[in-house]
Amino acid sequence: MLAAGNHYSELKEAVEAGLPFLFAALAVSLLLLGLSAIPPSAIPVGPLARLLVHRRLQIALVGTMIPVGTLLGFLVVYWAL
């Protein structure tokens, strides 16, 4: 279906333009997931430790949802073309 139309070059261009965003989203996601996986005893007392104690689950959730949202965006672009 995709090869029969003239949309292959448009799709290729759109995916190539979006790849840096996908890689950036994956990097931020891995950073947030790694940050939420650090045990509380490994972080010295400070603002980061206080943030992680109270928001560990939210940080992990945001770290999980960033690539999911990015991939959904790619699917919308793919479906629209």
ChimeraX attribute file (.defattr): number of C-alpha atoms within 10 A of each C-alpha:
attribute: neighborCount
match mode: 1-to-1
recipient: residues
	/A:1	6
	/A:2	9
	/A:3	8
	/A:4	7
	/A:5	9
	/A:6	10
	/A:7	13
	/A:8	14
	/A:9	11
	/A:10	12
	/A:11	17
	/A:12	12
	/A:13	11
	/A:14	15
	/A:15	15
	/A:16	11
	/A:17	11
	/A:18	15
	/A:19	12
	/A:20	11
	/A:21	13
	/A:22	19
	/A:23	13
	/A:24	14
	/A:25	20
	/A:26	18
	/A:27	15
	/A:28	17
	/A:29	22
	/A:30	17
	/A:31	15
	/A:32	20
	/A:33	19
	/A:34	13
	/A:35	16
	/A:36	20
	/A:37	14
	/A:38	13
	/A:39	12
	/A:40	14
	/A:41	8
	/A:42	8
	/A:43	12
	/A:44	10
	/A:45	10
	/A:46	8
	/A:47	8
	/A:48	11
	/A:49	17
	/A:50	13
	/A:51	11
	/A:52	19
	/A:53	12
	/A:54	10
	/A:55	13
	/A:56	18
	/A:57	14
	/A:58	13
	/A:59	21
	/A:60	19
	/A:61	15
	/A:62	15
	/A:63	23
	/A:64	17
	/A:65	14
	/A:66	20
	/A:67	21
	/A:68	15
	/A:69	13
	/A:70	18
	/A:71	14
	/A:72	12
	/A:73	14
	/A:74	17
	/A:75	12
	/A:76	11
	/A:77	14
	/A:78	14
	/A:79	9
	/A:80	8
	/A:81	14
